[in-house]
Amino acid sequence: MHHVVAKLDALDPEAGAAIRVISRFDELVEGHAGLGPILCAVATLSGSPARLIDERFAVALRADLDGRVERDGGPVDPRWIGAPLVPGGRPALWLERVGRHSLIEAMVLDRAAFAAREVLHRTRDATGRSAGPFSDDPAAVEVLLDGAASESDRLHAARLLHLPEQGGLRAVASADSARRIVAATKGDGDRTARARRWEGLGRTGIGPAVPLLDLPRSWDRARTALRYAAEGTDEDPGPGVVLYDELGTLALLADALDPASPPDDVRALEKAARSGPWVLGTLVEFTSHTSLRLAAAALYVHHSTLKGRITLIEQDLGFPVCDPQGRLRVQLALAARRLLLHPAVPSAGGRAARSGWGTPPRGESG
């Protein structure tokens, strides 16, 4: 297909663009994508922020050009380019642009209307239809985790996913923007088993166990836990899978931190990190273990080597880290730094953009 599109672009750029539009929405429909990814595709392919507003299902979403999707109930300018979801219906899809639509924009809106209509009819309970056969349906997951969706819509989505109405469930957020729902188990608190289960998924946040209709709350907590999950690199060391239940009071920091004014200890941490790629990982392991020897074993260095590293780090930080107060300061600074690296994204969907905050490569000015 890519080869065909390349040839069409050379012969007729507009025809090549049309094929890309058709191909993109076919992929979304075949993958049972939710409304968020569909609206993102509209914005990306049209080059204009897009809205989806359907009062029948209490849907009001906006996608910007960076791929962020959020709920937006603001007024629609009737001069914008609009299209109905059903022939002869009221406009529900909008491009935030005044003027006449191009051929490609008309095709984008037409294909998006078809895709969105399929999602709404499959996952929303307005028609009273019975559940379909989909047991792994991203669009149904999207509805079930949406606190603004009606209870009947969420129960309908749960039936599509074959989820039990009794028993605990957890929402799971990952760095690839995927949404998952899993059954709560007694082994969820086992960090080793947890890391093994989600290995290969990248940064992952797991929400608390809740009843079916409380899944939106678990999803909000899962997204908070995701911000505390690390990439496992020298620049962002630490656990890649974080259970919200284990954050405790530390979870409050996510809402209290001001990205425009990082705490002094975080700034000190950034300064120390410029001394070498080993600094942040050393501090993570040192503050995660009960003894110097255990931390050294985790870092695969001799305990005397670790002791020397800690001495150097303390000089850069400007405060001791071996006493309880110092260890706590480092733990809080590491957590705050991770929150700055991984800012919050709107709950309605979209991909998180990396903040750009953090230690610049050595050799660059800070």
For each residue, the residues with C-beta under 8 A, 3 or more apart:
1: 4 5 19 23
2: 5 6
3: 6 7
4: 1 7 8 19
5: 1 2 8 9 16 19 20 23
6: 2 3 9 10 16
7: 3 4 10 11
8: 4 5 11 12 15 16 19
9: 5 6 12 13 16 17
10: 6 7
11: 7 8 15
12: 8 9 15 16
13: 9 16 17
14: 17 18 103 104
15: 8 11 12 18 19
16: 5 6 8 9 12 13 19 20
17: 9 13 14 20 21 104
18: 14 15 21 22 103 104 107
19: 1 4 5 8 15 16 22 23
20: 5 16 17 23 24 45
21: 17 18 24 25 45 104 107 108 111
22: 18 19 25 26 107 111
23: 1 5 19 20 26 27
24: 20 21 27 28 41 45 111
25: 21 22 28 29 38 41 111 112 114 115
26: 22 23 29 30
27: 23 24 30 31 33
28: 24 25 31 33 37 38 41 115
29: 25 26 32 33 114 115 118
30: 26 27
31: 27 28 138
32: 29 122 134 136 137 138 139 140
33: 27 28 29 37 38 115 119 138 139
34: 37 38 119 123 138 139 141 142 143 349
35: 38 39 52 59 61 116 119 120 139 142 349
36: 39 40 61 63 69 142 348 349 350
37: 28 33 34 40 41 138 349
38: 25 28 33 34 35 41 42 52 112 115 116 119
39: 35 36 42 43 50 51 52 61 62 63 69 112 116
40: 36 37 43 44 63 67 69 349 350
41: 24 25 28 37 38 44 45 108 112
42: 38 39 45 46 50 63 93 95 108 109 112
43: 39 40 46 47 48 49 50 63 64 65 67
44: 40 41 47 65 67
45: 20 21 24 41 42 104 108
46: 42 43 50 95 104 105 108 109
47: 43 44 65
48: 43 65 81 95 96 97 105
49: 43 62 63 64 65 95 96
50: 39 42 43 46 62 63 93 94 95 96
51: 39 60 61 62 63 72 76 80 93 94 96
52: 35 38 39 59 60 61 92 93 94 116
53: 59 60 61 76 92 94
54: 57 58 59 85 92 120
55: 58
56: 126
57: 54 120 124 126 153
58: 54 55 148 149 150
59: 35 52 53 54 120
60: 51 52 53 71 72 73
61: 35 36 39 51 52 53 69 70 71 72 348
62: 39 49 50 51 69 70 71 72 74
63: 36 39 40 42 43 49 50 51 67 68 69 350
64: 43 49 67 68
65: 43 44 47 48 49
66: 350 353
67: 40 43 44 63 64 350 351
68: 63 64 345 346 350 351 353
69: 36 39 40 61 62 63 346 348 349 350
70: 61 62 346 347 348 350
71: 60 61 62 148 346 347 348
72: 51 60 61 62
73: 60
74: 62
75:
76: 51 53 80 82 94
77: 80 96 98
78: 82
79: 98
80: 51 76 77 94 95 96 97 98
81: 48 94 95 97 98 99 100 101 105 109
82: 76 78 91 92 93 94 95
83: 91 92 93 94 106 109 110 112 113
84: 87 88 89 90 91 92 93 113
85: 54 89 92 93 113 116 117 120
86: 89 113 117
87: 84
88: 84
89: 84 85 86 92
90: 84
91: 82 83 84 94
92: 52 53 54 82 83 84 85 89 113 116
93: 42 50 51 52 82 83 84 85 109 112 113 116
94: 50 51 52 53 76 80 81 82 83 91
95: 42 46 48 49 50 80 81 82 101 105 109
96: 48 49 50 51 77 80
97: 48 80 81
98: 77 79 80 81
99: 81
100: 81
101: 81 95 105 106 109
102: 105 106
103: 14 18 106 107
104: 14 17 18 21 45 46 107 108
105: 46 48 81 95 101 102 108 109
106: 83 101 102 103 109 110
107: 18 21 22 103 104 110 111
108: 21 41 42 45 46 104 105 111 112
109: 42 46 81 83 93 95 101 105 106 112 113
110: 83 106 107 113 114
111: 21 22 24 25 107 108 114 115
112: 25 38 39 41 42 83 93 108 109 115 116
113: 83 84 85 86 92 93 109 110 116 117
114: 25 29 110 111 117 118
115: 25 28 29 33 38 111 112 118 119
116: 35 38 39 52 85 92 93 112 113 119 120
117: 85 86 113 114 120 121
118: 29 114 115 121 122
119: 33 34 35 38 115 116 122 123 139
120: 35 54 57 59 85 116 117 123 124 126
121: 117 118 124 127 129
122: 32 118 119 132 134 137 139 140 160
123: 34 119 120 137 139 140 142 143 153 156 157 160
124: 57 120 121 127 143 149 153 156
125: 128 129 150 152 153 155 156
126: 56 57 120
127: 121 124
128: 125
129: 121 125 132
130: 159
131: 156 159 160
132: 122 129 160
133:
134: 32 122 137 140 160 161
135: 160 161 162
136: 32 161
137: 32 122 123 134 140 141 160 161
138: 31 32 33 34 37 141 142 178 179
139: 32 33 34 35 119 122 123 142 143
140: 32 122 123 134 137 143 144 157 158 160 161
141: 34 137 138 144 145 157 161 179 180 181
142: 34 35 36 123 138 139 145 146 179 349
143: 34 123 124 139 140 146 149 153 154 156 157
144: 140 141 149 154 157 158 161 163 181 212 215
145: 141 142 171 179 181 215 216 219
146: 142 143 149 154 216 348
147: 216 217 220 347
148: 58 71
149: 58 124 143 144 146 153 154 157
150: 58 125 153 154
151: 154 155 213
152: 125 155 156
153: 57 123 124 125 143 149 150 156 157
154: 143 144 146 149 150 151 157 158 212 213 215
155: 125 151 152 158 159 165 212 213
156: 123 124 125 131 143 152 153 159 160
157: 123 140 141 143 144 149 153 154 160 161
158: 140 144 154 155 161 163 165 212
159: 130 131 155 156 162 163
160: 122 123 131 132 134 135 137 140 156 157
161: 134 135 136 137 140 141 144 157 158 181
162: 135 159
163: 144 158 159 169 181 212
164: 167 212
165: 155 158 212
166: 211 212
167: 164 183 184
168: 183 184 209 210 211
169: 163 181 182 183 184 209 210 211 212 215 218
170: 181 182 183 184 188 206 207 208 209 210 218 222
171: 145 179 180 181 206 207 215 218 219 221 222
172: 179 180 181 182 198 204 205 206 207 222
173: 179 204 205 206 207 219 222 223 225 226
174: 177 178 180 198 201 202 203 204 205 226
175: 202 203 204 226 229 352
176: 201 202 351
177: 174 345 349 350 351 352
178: 138 174
179: 138 141 142 145 171 172 173 219
180: 141 171 172 174
181: 141 144 145 161 163 169 170 171 172 215
182: 169 170 172
183: 167 168 169 170
184: 167 168 169 170 188 209
185: 188
186: 189
187: 190 193 194
188: 170 184 185 194 206 209 243 245
189: 186 194 243 245 246
190: 187 193 194
191: 194 195 239 241
192: 195 196
193: 187 190 196 197
194: 187 188 189 190 191 197 198 206 241 243
195: 191 192 198 199 239 240 241
196: 192 193 199
197: 193 194
198: 172 174 194 195 201 204 240 241
199: 195 196
200:
201: 174 176 198 204
202: 174 175 176 231 240
203: 174 175 226 229 230 231 240 241 342
204: 172 173 174 175 198 201 226 229 240 241 242
205: 172 173 174 221 222 223 224 225 226 227 228 229 241 242 244
206: 170 171 172 173 188 194 222 225 241 242 243 244
207: 170 171 172 173 210 217 218 219 220 221 222 225 244
208: 170 217 218 221 244 245
209: 168 169 170 184 188 218
210: 168 169 170 207 214 215 217 218
211: 166 168 169 214
212: 144 154 155 158 163 164 165 166 169 215
213: 151 154 155
214: 210 211 217 218
215: 144 145 154 169 171 181 210 212 218 219
216: 145 146 147 219 220
217: 147 207 208 210 214 220 221
218: 169 170 171 207 208 209 210 214 215 221 222
219: 145 171 173 179 207 215 216 222 223 347
220: 147 207 216 217 223 224 347
221: 171 205 207 208 217 218 224 225 244 251
222: 170 171 172 173 205 206 207 218 219 225 226 244
223: 173 205 219 220 226 227 344 345 347
224: 205 220 221 227 228 244 247 251 254 344
225: 173 205 206 207 221 222 228 229 242 243 244 247 251
226: 173 174 175 203 204 205 222 223 229 242 342
227: 205 223 224 254 338 339 342 343 344
228: 205 224 225 242 247 250 254 335 338 339
229: 175 203 204 205 225 226 238 239 240 241 242 338 342
230: 203 233 236 237 238 239 240 338
231: 202 203 235 236 240
232: 236 237 238 240
233: 230 236 237
234: 237 277 278 280 281
235: 231 273 277 280 358 359
236: 230 231 232 233 280 338 341 358
237: 230 232 233 234 280 281 284
238: 229 230 232 284 334 338
239: 191 195 229 230 242
240: 195 198 202 203 204 229 230 231 232
241: 191 194 195 198 203 204 205 206 229
242: 204 205 206 225 226 228 229 239 246 247
243: 188 189 194 206 225 246 247
244: 205 206 207 208 221 222 224 225 247 251
245: 188 189 208
246: 189 242 243
247: 224 225 228 242 243 244 250 251
248: 251
249: 252
250: 228 247 253 332 335
251: 221 224 225 244 247 248 254
252: 249 255 256
253: 250 256 257 332 335 336 339
254: 224 227 228 251 257 339 344
255: 252
256: 252 253
257: 253 254 262 263 336 339 340
258: 261 262
259: 262 340 343 355 357
260:
261: 258
262: 257 258 259 266 267 336 337 340 357
263: 257 266 267 332 333 336
264: 267 268
265: 268 269 317 329 330 332 333 336
266: 262 263 269 270 333 336 337 340
267: 262 263 264 270 271
268: 264 265 271 272 316 317 318 319 333
269: 265 266 272 273 280 283 317 330 333 334 337
270: 266 267 273 274 337 358 359 366
271: 267 268 274 316 317 366
272: 268 269 275 279 313 316 317
273: 235 269 270 279 280 359
274: 270 271 359 360 362 366
275: 272 279 312 313 316
276: 279 362
277: 234 235 281 362
278: 234 281 282 309
279: 272 273 275 276 282 283 309 313 316
280: 234 235 236 237 269 273 283 284 334 359
281: 234 237 277 278 284 285 299
282: 278 279 285 286 299 306 309 310 313
283: 269 279 280 286 287 313 321 330 334
284: 237 238 280 281 287 288 334
285: 281 282 288 289 295 298 299
286: 282 283 289 292 295 306 310 321 327 330
287: 283 284 321 327 330 331 334
288: 284 285 295 298
289: 285 286 294 295 298
290: 294
291: 294 295
292: 286 295 296 303 306 307
293: 296 297 303
294: 289 290 291 297 298
295: 285 286 288 289 291 292 298 299 306
296: 292 293 299 301 302 303 305 306
297: 293 294 300
298: 285 288 289 294 295
299: 281 282 285 295 296 306
300: 297
301: 296 305 306 309
302: 296 305 306
303: 292 293 296 306 307
304: 307 308
305: 296 301 302 308 309
306: 282 286 292 295 296 299 301 302 303 309 310
307: 292 303 304 310 311
308: 304 305 311 312
309: 278 279 282 301 305 306 312 313
310: 282 286 306 307 313 314 321 322
311: 307 308 314 315
312: 275 308 309 315 316
313: 272 275 279 282 283 309 310 316 317 321
314: 310 311 317 318 319 320 321 322
315: 311 312 318
316: 268 271 272 275 279 312 313
317: 265 268 269 271 272 313 314 321 330
318: 268 314 315
319: 268 314 326 329
320: 314 323 326
321: 283 286 287 310 313 314 317 326 327 329 330
322: 310 314 326 327
323: 320 326 327
324: 327 328
325: 328 329
326: 319 320 321 322 323 329 330
327: 286 287 321 322 323 324 330 331
328: 324 325 331 332
329: 265 319 321 325 326 332 333
330: 265 269 283 286 287 317 321 326 327 333 334
331: 287 327 328 334 335
332: 250 253 263 265 328 329 335 336
333: 263 265 266 268 269 329 330 336 337
334: 238 269 280 283 284 287 330 331 337 338
335: 228 250 253 331 332 338 339
336: 253 257 262 263 265 266 332 333 339 340
337: 262 266 269 270 333 334 340 341 358
338: 227 228 229 230 236 238 334 335 341 342
339: 227 228 253 254 257 335 336 342 343
340: 257 259 262 266 336 337 343 355 357 358
341: 236 337 338 354 355 357 358
342: 203 226 227 229 338 339 352 354 355
343: 227 259 339 340 352 353 355
344: 223 224 227 254
345: 68 177 223 350 351 352
346: 68 69 70 71 349 350
347: 70 71 147 219 220 223
348: 36 61 69 70 71 146
349: 34 35 36 37 40 69 142 177 346
350: 36 40 63 66 67 68 69 70 177 345 346
351: 67 68 176 177 345
352: 175 177 342 343 345
353: 66 68 343
354: 341 342
355: 259 340 341 342 343 358
356:
357: 259 262 340 341
358: 235 236 270 337 340 341 355
359: 235 270 273 274 280 366
360: 274 364 365 366
361: 364
362: 274 276 277
363:
364: 360 361
365: 360
366: 270 271 274 359 360
